């Protein structure tokens, strides 16, 4: 299967998105506050990216601004999802 890289990712995906996904996977779930303390990105940006990752089916939003990796997110990080399968056509 085709795995993600900075050059091979869906067109909507930002460079920070794989880092966010890896961080959430490492913790099992992560709050926006924890992501903000552990990642070099502004809180507003992290919220936008997590919301987009959730809209694309990679993250599951939980109460209290927390996110958990969904099955699709795990498969993406494992390289089991072709990049073309993640192209949604959205133009955020």
QUIFENMO-V164677 format. One record per pair of residues at least 24 apart in sequence whose ideal C-beta (glycine too) atoms are under 8 Angstrom apart, sorted by the first residue. I is the first residue (numbers start at 0). J is the second residue. D is the distance in whole Angstrom. If there is no record, write none. Layout:
BEGIN
I|J|D / I|J|D
END
This chain:
BEGIN
0|78|5 / 0|79|5 / 0|80|7 / 0|81|6 / 1|78|7 / 1|81|5 / 1|82|6 / 2|78|3 / 3|75|7 / 3|76|8 / 3|78|7 / 3|82|7 / 7|82|6 / 8|82|6 / 9|55|8 / 9|82|6 / 9|85|4 / 9|86|5 / 9|87|7 / 10|86|6 / 11|51|7 / 11|55|7 / 11|86|8 / 11|87|6 / 11|89|6 / 11|90|8 / 11|91|7 / 12|85|7 / 13|48|6 / 15|40|6 / 15|44|7 / 15|45|8 / 15|48|6 / 16|48|6 / 16|51|8 / 16|52|6 / 17|76|7 / 19|45|7 / 19|48|6 / 19|49|7 / 19|52|7 / 19|58|8 / 20|52|7 / 20|57|6 / 20|58|7 / 20|68|7 / 20|72|6 / 20|75|7 / 20|76|6 / 21|76|7 / 23|58|7 / 23|66|6 / 23|67|7 / 23|68|5 / 23|72|8 / 24|68|5 / 24|72|8 / 24|73|7 / 24|76|6 / 27|67|7 / 28|61|6 / 28|65|5 / 28|66|6 / 28|67|4 / 28|68|8 / 29|65|7 / 29|66|6 / 30|63|7 / 30|64|5 / 30|65|5 / 30|66|8 / 31|64|4 / 31|65|8 / 31|66|8 / 32|64|7 / 51|91|6 / 54|89|8 / 55|85|7 / 55|87|6
END
